[in-house]
Amino acid sequence: MTPFGQALRELRDRKGVTQRDLAHAIGVSPAYLSALEHGKRGKPSFDLLQRIAGYFNIIWDEADELFMTAEASHPRVVLDTSGLPAAYTALANRMARQIRSLSPDMVQTIDELLDKARHQA
């Protein structure tokens, strides 16, 4: 599941809307919506995000949060390490190999380290 898929599922649950009803209302198939929620599809288009926000009548901050979540939800990430030192490429490849075996606690720790590094830069 992607962050967007999780956010969409939580939004549907909070509003009491089924996948089928939402899919019909925004003009996509229930199968596509299910694949989107389960991370089997890439990030949704801007048009689709607008239809979702319109359907749920969400505006401003909540809509911005949904759009940012979608932006960070592509399930097949590509890291471009060209021009960087070899250690960066080795790290990116190691992460690709081992990401599925990381515990939730380890993912949180790595995320916190990256936040810390961003604030120090």
QUISULLIN-V678093 format. One line per field, one symbol per residue. ss: DSSP state (2 for helix, 1 for strand, 0 for the rest). A space follows every 10 residues. Layout:
ss=???
This chain:
ss=0022222222 2222200022 2222220002 2222222000 0000022222 2222220002 2222222222 2000000000 0000022222 2222222222 2002222222 2222222222 0
